[in-house]
Amino acid sequence: MKDRVLIFGGRGLIGHALARRLSRRAEPVQTVVADLDQARLPDDPFGTCERIVRLRHAAVAELATVVPTDVRDAQAVRAVVDEVDPTVVVHLAAVSVADDAARHPELTHQTNVGGLRNVLDALGGRDTRLVFVSSSFVYGDFETPSVDERHPLRPRGPYGVTKFHGEQAVREARSLGGLPSVIIRPSAAYGPYDSNRRIVQKLLEEARAGRHSELRGADGVLDFTYVDDLAAGLELAAFHPQAPGRTFNMTAGKGRSLRDLAEILHRHFPGHTVSETPADPNRPRRGTLDVAHARFVLGYEPEWDLAQGVAECVAFYRMLDDADAPVAG
Protein backbone atom coordinates (compact mmCIF):
# COMPACT_ATOMS: atom_id res chain seq x y z
CA MET A 1 0.00 0.00 0.00
CA LYS A 2 1.27 3.47 -0.88
CA ASP A 3 2.60 5.53 2.05
CA ARG A 4 0.68 8.69 2.82
CA VAL A 5 2.84 11.57 4.08
CA LEU A 6 1.12 14.53 5.70
CA ILE A 7 3.33 17.61 6.11
CA PHE A 8 2.10 20.27 8.52
CA GLY A 9 3.65 23.59 7.54
CA GLY A 10 4.67 22.12 4.20
CA ARG A 11 4.52 25.26 2.04
CA GLY A 12 7.66 26.78 3.56
CA LEU A 13 11.27 26.43 2.51
CA ILE A 14 11.82 22.99 4.05
CA GLY A 15 8.39 21.62 3.20
CA HIS A 16 8.83 22.55 -0.46
CA ALA A 17 12.20 20.78 -0.61
CA LEU A 18 10.78 17.70 1.13
CA ALA A 19 7.74 17.54 -1.16
CA ARG A 20 10.06 17.76 -4.15
CA ARG A 21 12.20 14.94 -2.80
CA LEU A 22 9.18 12.74 -2.02
CA SER A 23 7.91 13.24 -5.57
CA ARG A 24 11.10 11.57 -6.84
CA ARG A 25 11.02 8.48 -4.61
CA ALA A 26 11.37 5.12 -6.37
CA GLU A 27 8.45 3.93 -4.26
CA PRO A 28 5.71 6.54 -4.88
CA VAL A 29 4.01 8.20 -1.92
CA GLN A 30 0.90 10.31 -1.59
CA THR A 31 1.97 13.70 -0.24
CA VAL A 32 -0.50 16.06 1.44
CA VAL A 33 0.50 19.49 2.70
CA ALA A 34 -1.53 21.12 5.48
CA ASP A 35 -0.66 24.79 5.85
CA LEU A 36 -2.00 28.30 6.11
CA ASP A 37 -3.46 29.95 3.02
CA GLN A 38 -1.27 33.01 3.49
CA ALA A 39 2.38 33.08 4.57
CA ARG A 40 3.48 35.60 7.18
CA LEU A 41 5.89 37.88 5.37
CA PRO A 42 8.85 39.64 7.03
CA ASP A 43 9.82 43.24 6.46
CA ASP A 44 10.86 43.18 2.82
CA PRO A 45 13.00 46.14 1.72
CA PHE A 46 13.74 44.57 -1.67
CA GLY A 47 10.21 43.46 -2.59
CA THR A 48 11.17 39.85 -3.30
CA CYS A 49 9.60 37.83 -0.50
CA GLU A 50 6.01 37.94 -1.70
CA ARG A 51 7.08 36.85 -5.18
CA ILE A 52 9.19 34.02 -3.79
CA VAL A 53 6.22 32.84 -1.71
CA ARG A 54 3.98 32.80 -4.77
CA LEU A 55 6.51 30.77 -6.74
CA ARG A 56 7.10 28.36 -3.86
CA HIS A 57 3.39 27.84 -3.16
CA ALA A 58 2.72 27.20 -6.83
CA ALA A 59 5.55 24.67 -6.89
CA VAL A 60 4.21 22.85 -3.82
CA ALA A 61 0.76 22.70 -5.42
CA GLU A 62 2.33 20.84 -8.35
CA LEU A 63 3.99 18.35 -6.00
CA ALA A 64 1.32 17.64 -3.39
CA THR A 65 -2.32 18.00 -2.44
CA VAL A 66 -2.65 21.19 -0.40
CA VAL A 67 -5.26 21.44 2.37
CA PRO A 68 -5.58 24.90 4.00
CA THR A 69 -5.05 24.27 7.72
CA ASP A 70 -4.13 26.34 10.75
CA VAL A 71 -2.43 24.06 13.30
CA ARG A 72 -3.82 26.25 16.07
CA ASP A 73 -7.30 24.98 15.11
CA ALA A 74 -7.66 21.58 16.79
CA GLN A 75 -10.77 20.63 14.81
CA ALA A 76 -9.11 21.44 11.49
CA VAL A 77 -6.03 19.42 12.44
CA ARG A 78 -8.11 16.39 13.44
CA ALA A 79 -10.18 16.67 10.26
CA VAL A 80 -7.17 16.57 7.96
CA VAL A 81 -5.58 13.70 9.90
CA ASP A 82 -8.83 11.71 9.71
CA GLU A 83 -9.20 12.44 6.00
CA VAL A 84 -5.63 11.59 4.98
CA ASP A 85 -5.08 8.72 7.47
CA PRO A 86 -1.32 9.28 7.15
CA THR A 87 1.36 6.65 7.63
CA VAL A 88 3.86 9.47 8.30
CA VAL A 89 3.41 13.01 9.62
CA VAL A 90 6.22 15.54 9.28
CA HIS A 91 5.61 18.49 11.58
CA LEU A 92 7.19 21.69 10.30
CA ALA A 93 4.49 24.20 11.26
CA ALA A 94 6.07 26.87 13.44
CA VAL A 95 7.05 30.47 13.87
CA SER A 96 10.45 29.45 12.61
CA VAL A 97 12.69 32.52 12.84
CA ALA A 98 14.11 33.42 16.25
CA ASP A 99 13.75 37.19 15.80
CA ASP A 100 10.14 36.77 14.67
CA ALA A 101 9.46 34.54 17.67
CA ALA A 102 10.91 37.16 20.03
CA ARG A 103 8.64 39.84 18.56
CA HIS A 104 5.53 37.63 18.77
CA PRO A 105 5.93 35.36 21.80
CA GLU A 106 2.20 34.61 22.24
CA LEU A 107 1.75 33.62 18.59
CA THR A 108 4.93 31.57 18.83
CA HIS A 109 3.65 29.62 21.82
CA GLN A 110 0.23 29.10 20.23
CA THR A 111 1.81 27.78 17.04
CA ASN A 112 4.95 25.99 18.17
CA VAL A 113 3.50 24.38 21.30
CA GLY A 114 -0.28 24.53 20.96
CA GLY A 115 -0.24 23.57 17.30
CA LEU A 116 2.02 20.60 17.94
CA ARG A 117 -0.20 19.42 20.79
CA ASN A 118 -3.18 19.53 18.43
CA VAL A 119 -1.28 17.26 16.05
CA LEU A 120 -0.28 14.89 18.86
CA ASP A 121 -3.90 14.71 20.06
CA ALA A 122 -5.10 13.94 16.54
CA LEU A 123 -2.52 11.16 16.22
CA GLY A 124 -3.48 9.55 19.53
CA GLY A 125 -4.20 5.84 19.10
CA ARG A 126 -2.73 5.73 15.59
CA ASP A 127 0.38 3.88 14.46
CA THR A 128 1.53 6.92 12.49
CA ARG A 129 5.19 7.87 12.52
CA LEU A 130 5.73 11.48 13.56
CA VAL A 131 8.83 13.37 12.46
CA PHE A 132 9.05 16.49 14.61
CA VAL A 133 11.40 19.18 13.32
CA SER A 134 12.89 20.90 16.36
CA SER A 135 15.95 23.18 16.29
CA SER A 136 19.55 23.53 17.40
CA PHE A 137 18.26 26.41 19.54
CA VAL A 138 17.19 23.85 22.16
CA TYR A 139 20.86 23.56 23.17
CA GLY A 140 21.16 27.21 24.11
CA ASP A 141 24.80 28.26 24.35
CA PHE A 142 27.06 25.55 22.97
CA GLU A 143 29.54 24.44 25.62
CA THR A 144 32.00 23.21 22.98
CA PRO A 145 32.61 24.11 19.31
CA SER A 146 30.86 20.88 18.23
CA VAL A 147 27.92 19.28 20.05
CA ASP A 148 26.10 15.98 19.75
CA GLU A 149 22.61 15.06 20.89
CA ARG A 150 23.77 14.49 24.49
CA HIS A 151 24.59 18.19 25.00
CA PRO A 152 22.50 19.74 27.81
CA LEU A 153 19.32 21.50 26.72
CA ARG A 154 19.29 25.07 28.02
CA PRO A 155 17.26 27.09 25.48
CA ARG A 156 17.00 30.87 25.58
CA GLY A 157 14.24 32.99 24.08
CA PRO A 158 10.74 32.10 22.85
CA TYR A 159 11.89 30.17 19.79
CA GLY A 160 14.31 27.83 21.56
CA VAL A 161 12.04 27.42 24.58
CA THR A 162 8.98 26.50 22.50
CA LYS A 163 10.98 23.98 20.48
CA PHE A 164 12.24 22.51 23.77
CA HIS A 165 8.67 22.18 25.04
CA GLY A 166 7.71 20.63 21.70
CA GLU A 167 10.36 17.95 22.15
CA GLN A 168 9.06 17.26 25.66
CA ALA A 169 5.51 16.85 24.33
CA VAL A 170 6.69 14.42 21.63
CA ARG A 171 8.59 12.32 24.16
CA GLU A 172 5.56 12.28 26.43
CA ALA A 173 3.35 11.04 23.58
CA ARG A 174 5.94 8.35 22.84
CA SER A 175 6.22 7.23 26.46
CA LEU A 176 2.52 7.33 27.38
CA GLY A 177 0.83 6.54 24.08
CA GLY A 178 3.43 4.60 22.14
CA LEU A 179 3.54 7.12 19.29
CA PRO A 180 6.46 6.19 16.99
CA SER A 181 8.32 9.48 16.71
CA VAL A 182 11.59 10.99 15.56
CA ILE A 183 13.02 14.33 16.69
CA ILE A 184 15.19 16.27 14.24
CA ARG A 185 17.43 19.19 15.20
CA PRO A 186 18.45 21.28 12.16
CA SER A 187 20.49 24.46 12.09
CA ALA A 188 20.57 27.56 9.88
CA ALA A 189 18.67 26.03 6.97
CA TYR A 190 18.95 28.04 3.76
CA GLY A 191 18.37 27.68 0.05
CA PRO A 192 16.46 29.02 -2.94
CA TYR A 193 12.80 29.81 -2.25
CA ASP A 194 13.52 31.07 1.28
CA SER A 195 11.33 34.06 2.11
CA ASN A 196 12.00 34.57 5.83
CA ARG A 197 15.06 36.81 5.38
CA ARG A 198 17.33 34.55 7.38
CA ILE A 199 20.97 35.57 7.31
CA VAL A 200 21.88 33.99 3.95
CA GLN A 201 18.94 35.59 2.15
CA LYS A 202 19.42 38.91 3.93
CA LEU A 203 23.13 39.25 3.05
CA LEU A 204 22.60 37.97 -0.49
CA GLU A 205 19.86 40.50 -1.18
CA GLU A 206 21.96 43.34 0.21
CA ALA A 207 24.97 42.26 -1.84
CA ARG A 208 22.85 41.90 -4.96
CA ALA A 209 21.40 45.40 -4.48
CA GLY A 210 24.82 46.92 -3.88
CA ARG A 211 23.96 47.83 -0.29
CA HIS A 212 26.38 47.83 2.60
CA SER A 213 25.84 45.03 5.15
CA GLU A 214 26.27 45.06 8.90
CA LEU A 215 27.62 41.77 10.18
CA ARG A 216 26.79 41.25 13.85
CA GLY A 217 29.27 38.89 15.49
CA ALA A 218 31.28 38.05 12.37
CA ASP A 219 33.23 35.38 14.23
CA GLY A 220 30.01 33.64 15.26
CA VAL A 221 29.72 30.13 13.82
CA LEU A 222 26.59 28.54 12.39
CA ASP A 223 26.14 25.09 10.90
CA PHE A 224 24.63 26.37 7.64
CA THR A 225 22.55 23.53 6.16
CA TYR A 226 21.45 23.52 2.54
CA VAL A 227 17.76 22.70 2.40
CA ASP A 228 18.18 19.71 0.06
CA ASP A 229 20.46 18.02 2.60
CA LEU A 230 17.88 18.57 5.32
CA ALA A 231 15.10 17.23 3.07
CA ALA A 232 17.16 14.10 2.42
CA GLY A 233 17.56 13.63 6.17
CA LEU A 234 13.85 14.11 6.79
CA GLU A 235 13.06 11.48 4.18
CA LEU A 236 15.34 9.06 6.03
CA ALA A 237 13.66 9.95 9.33
CA ALA A 238 10.26 9.31 7.76
CA PHE A 239 11.01 5.84 6.38
CA HIS A 240 14.12 4.30 7.92
CA PRO A 241 13.16 1.39 10.21
CA GLN A 242 15.70 2.39 12.88
CA ALA A 243 14.59 6.04 13.15
CA PRO A 244 11.67 5.92 15.64
CA GLY A 245 12.49 6.64 19.25
CA ARG A 246 15.61 8.63 18.39
CA THR A 247 16.78 12.24 18.22
CA PHE A 248 19.12 13.35 15.45
CA ASN A 249 21.16 16.44 14.66
CA MET A 250 20.48 17.02 10.96
CA THR A 251 22.85 19.63 9.54
CA ALA A 252 25.84 20.06 7.26
CA GLY A 253 27.99 18.91 10.18
CA LYS A 254 30.45 21.73 9.59
CA GLY A 255 30.24 25.14 11.22
CA ARG A 256 31.20 28.25 9.28
CA SER A 257 31.55 31.80 10.51
CA LEU A 258 29.39 34.68 9.34
CA ARG A 259 32.58 36.18 7.96
CA ASP A 260 33.00 33.07 5.81
CA LEU A 261 29.50 33.62 4.44
CA ALA A 262 30.25 37.26 3.62
CA GLU A 263 33.48 36.29 1.85
CA ILE A 264 31.67 33.69 -0.27
CA LEU A 265 29.08 36.27 -1.28
CA HIS A 266 31.85 38.72 -2.13
CA ARG A 267 33.05 36.32 -4.85
CA HIS A 268 29.66 36.69 -6.55
CA PHE A 269 29.25 40.42 -5.79
CA PRO A 270 32.78 41.93 -5.64
CA GLY A 271 31.45 45.39 -4.79
CA HIS A 272 29.70 44.21 -1.64
CA THR A 273 31.00 45.91 1.51
CA VAL A 274 30.58 44.74 5.09
CA SER A 275 31.21 46.25 8.50
CA GLU A 276 31.52 44.13 11.62
CA THR A 277 29.70 44.95 14.85
CA PRO A 278 29.42 43.14 18.19
CA ALA A 279 27.31 40.00 18.41
CA ASP A 280 23.71 40.14 19.62
CA PRO A 281 23.89 39.15 23.32
CA ASN A 282 20.37 37.71 23.10
CA ARG A 283 21.46 35.09 20.57
CA PRO A 284 22.85 31.81 21.94
CA ARG A 285 26.44 30.90 21.12
CA ARG A 286 26.35 28.18 18.47
CA GLY A 287 28.70 26.12 16.32
CA THR A 288 28.90 22.73 14.60
CA LEU A 289 26.31 20.02 15.20
CA ASP A 290 27.84 16.56 15.21
CA VAL A 291 25.84 14.39 12.76
CA ALA A 292 27.65 11.12 13.50
CA HIS A 293 24.52 9.60 15.04
CA ALA A 294 22.40 10.31 11.94
CA ARG A 295 25.21 9.09 9.72
CA PHE A 296 25.59 5.81 11.64
CA VAL A 297 21.90 4.97 12.15
CA LEU A 298 20.27 6.43 9.04
CA GLY A 299 23.08 6.67 6.52
CA TYR A 300 22.61 10.44 6.42
CA GLU A 301 25.34 12.10 4.37
CA PRO A 302 25.17 15.86 3.73
CA GLU A 303 26.47 16.76 0.27
CA TRP A 304 26.34 20.55 0.03
CA ASP A 305 29.03 22.86 1.33
CA LEU A 306 28.33 26.54 1.93
CA ALA A 307 29.96 27.80 -1.26
CA GLN A 308 27.91 25.42 -3.42
CA GLY A 309 24.68 26.26 -1.63
CA VAL A 310 25.21 30.01 -1.89
CA ALA A 311 25.93 29.61 -5.61
CA GLU A 312 22.53 27.92 -6.02
CA CYS A 313 20.87 30.79 -4.17
CA VAL A 314 22.61 33.35 -6.39
CA ALA A 315 21.48 31.45 -9.49
CA PHE A 316 17.90 31.48 -8.16
CA TYR A 317 17.96 35.26 -7.78
CA ARG A 318 19.30 35.62 -11.29
CA MET A 319 16.29 33.58 -12.42
CA LEU A 320 14.07 36.03 -10.53
CA ASP A 321 15.61 38.86 -12.52
CA ASP A 322 13.78 37.42 -15.53
CA ALA A 323 10.27 38.82 -15.36
CA ASP A 324 8.98 35.58 -16.89
CA ALA A 325 10.81 33.27 -14.49
CA PRO A 326 9.19 29.83 -14.59
CA VAL A 327 7.99 27.97 -11.54
CA ALA A 328 10.56 25.27 -10.77
CA GLY A 329 9.25 22.27 -8.81
N, C-alpha and C positions, 0 to 999 in steps of 0.2 A: 504494500500500500504506500502511496506517495506521502512523504513527510509534509506536514503543514507548519510553516514557520510564520508566527505572528510577531511583528516588530513594533513595539510601542515606541513612539518617537522616531519613526523610520524615515521621515522626510528631511532629516538633517544631514550634515556632512557624513557621519559614520553610517547612518541608515542607508543612505544612497549607495555608498560603496559596498555595504553588505548585500543589499538587494541586487546590485550588479554582479557580485560574485556568486550569489545563489543562483542567478539566472544562467550561469555557465557551468553548473555542476553536472557531472556525468550522469548522476542519478537525479532526475528532475524533482523539484520540490514546488509546492504551492506556496507563494509568498504573499502575505497580507500585511499591509502597513496601516497601523492605527495611529493617527496623529491629528493635531490641530489643523483647521482649515487655513489659518493665517499664521505665518511665522512672526515671532517677535523680532523686530529689526533693531540693531544698535544705531547709535549716532553714526551717520554715514556722510562724511565730508566729501567723498568722491562720487557719490551717487551710483555705486555699483551693487550694493548689497541686495536691493530689491530685484534687480535684474538677475543676479545670481540665484536668488531664491526661486524666481519664476522658472529659470532653466532647470534647476535641480528638481523642483516639484514635477515639472513636465517629464523629466527623465525617470523619476521614480514611478510615475503613472504608467510608463511604458514597461516597467519591469515587474510591477506588483499590482495587486488589487488594493486600492486605497479606501479606507473607511474613516471618515472624519470622527475623531474621538478625543475628548479631553480626559486625561487620566485622573483628574480631580473629581470626575463624575463617576461615582461607583456603579451606578446603574448602566451607564454607557460602557464601562469597562467589562462588566459581567456580560452584557449583551453581545459584545464582539467576541469574547472568549467562548460563549455558548454557541455562537454562530459558526465560528471557524473551527472549534474543537481542535486546537493546535497540538502538535506533538512536541513543538519547541516554541518557547517565548523568549525573545531577546528584548530586554528592557533598557531602552535608551532614553526614554522620556525624562527630561530634567531641565531645570535652569542650569545650563552647563558651562557658564563662564563665571569665574570667581568674582570678578568685579561686578557683573550683573547681579550675582547672588547677594553681594554685600549691599547693593543699592535697594534690593527688593527681598529682604529676609523672609517676610511673611509668605509671599508668592513662592519663594524657594522652598520653604518648609511644606507648603501645601502640595507642591509638585513633586519634589524629590523624596519626601517621606510619605505624605498622604497618598499621592498617586501610586507609589510603589505598594503601599498597603492595600489599596484597592485591587491591584493586580494579584497580590498574594491571596487575598480573600477570594477572588474569582477562580483562582487555581486550586483552592482547597479541595481535597478529595480526588484530584486528577493526578495521573501519572505523566504529567507534562514536564519536560525539562525546562528550567528557567535559567537563562544566562543574564545575570545582573551586571551591568556595566557601572562600576564604581569609579574610583579615581586615585591617583597617587597622592592627592591632597589628604587622604585619610592618615598618612604617615606624619603629617605636620612637618616639623624641621627634621631633615635627614641628619642622623647622628654620624654617618660616614658618607664618603663620596658615592658609594654604591650600596643599595639596600635590597634585600630579598623580602619575601613575604612574612618573615618572622620579625621584622622590625616593629618596634612598639607603635601603636596607633595613638597619636596625640594631635588630632586635627585642630586647626584654627580657622575661625571664620565660618559664615553660614554654609558656604559650598562644601568645605571639607567635613564639617560637622554633620550636615544632612546626608552626605554619602556614607559616613561612618554609621549613622543610625540606620541607613538603608541596609548596609551589610549586616547589622545586628538583626534586623527584621527578617532577612533572608535566612540567616542561620537558625533563627527561632522557628521559622516555617519548616526548615529541614529537620530540626531536632524533634519538634512536636508533631508535625504532620507528615513527615517523610517525603517532603517535596524534593525531587532530584534537582539540585541547583549548582550553579557554577558562578563564582565571583571573579570578575575581571577588573584589574587595576591598570588603566592606560595612563599615558602622560603626554601632554602637549601635542595632541593630534592636530595634523594640518594636512592640507591638500587642496587641489582645485575644488571648486564649488563650496568652499567655506564662506559663510556670510556673517560670522560672529565677530569679526575684526579681532581675532586672536593675534598674537604677536607676529606670526609669519605674514598673515594677510595685511596687518597694519603697516609693517615696515615695507612690504613689497609695494603697497599702494602709494606710500609716501615717496619711495624711490622712483617709481614709475611716473609720478607726477612732478618729479624734480623738487620735492619739498625736503627740507631739513628734518631729520629725525632726532628725537631725544631718546637715548638708550638708558633706561633706569637699571642700575646694577649690571653693567656690561659683563662683569666676571661671573654673574650668576649662571648656573648650569641647568639646562632642561634636557630631558630625554625626548627630543623631538621625534614623533612617530608618524611616518607617512600613513595616510588613512588606508591605503590598500594593504599594508602590512597588518594593521589592526583588524581590518575586515577578514583577512585570512585567518587570524587568530580566533576571531569570533566564530567563524565557520567551524574551526576545530572544536571550540568549546561547545558548540551546538550539537555536534555529531560524534565526537570521539567517545568510545565506551568508557575510558578511564577519567573523563572530565568531571562527572558529578561528585559533589562533596569536597571540591578543591577550590583554592583561591590561587589565581595566577597574575603576576605582573605581565603585562602585554604591551611591550614598547619596542623601540629600536634596540634597546639594550646598550646604548652608547650615549652618554651625556655630551652635549656641546654647549658652549657659552653663547650668550646673546651677542657677544662680539664676533664669534665665529659666524653667526647668522648674518650679521651686518656685512661682514667681509665677503661672504658668498653672494649676497645681493649686489655688492659693489662690482662684482665681475660682470653682472648683467646690466647694471646702471652705473657706469663709471663716474657720473657726476653727482652721485648721491653722497650727501654729507651727514655726519652723525656727531652728536656731542654726548658725552657720558655724564650721567648724574647719579647720585647715590641711590641705592636700592630702596624699594618700598618696604618699610619695616613691617607692614601688615601682611606681606607675602611670606609664606614659609620657605625656608632654605631647602632647595631640592638638588637633584643630581641624577645619577644613573640608576635605573631600575634593573636589577639582576633578573634576567629571563631564563635562567638555567632550568628552573622547575618546569616552565611551559615547554622548553626545548626537550627536556627529558621525557615528560609524560605525554605531551601532545605531538611532538615533532615540529613545534613552532619554530620558524626560521625567518626572521625579518630580512628583507632583501634590499630595502631602500636606505641609502645614506642621505644626509641632509642636502648635500649638493645636488644629487639627482632629484630629490623631491622638490626642492626650490625651482629647479629648471622646469619641472612639469607645471608648477604653479605659474611661472613666468609665461610659458607657452599658452596656458589657459587664458591669461589676461590678454595676450596678443590675439587670441581667437575672439575675445570680447571686443577688441578694437574694430572687428568687422561687424558692421551694423546688421548683417544677415547671418550672424554666427548660428550654426545649427545646434540643435539639442543633441548632446552626446550622452548615450546611455551608460 
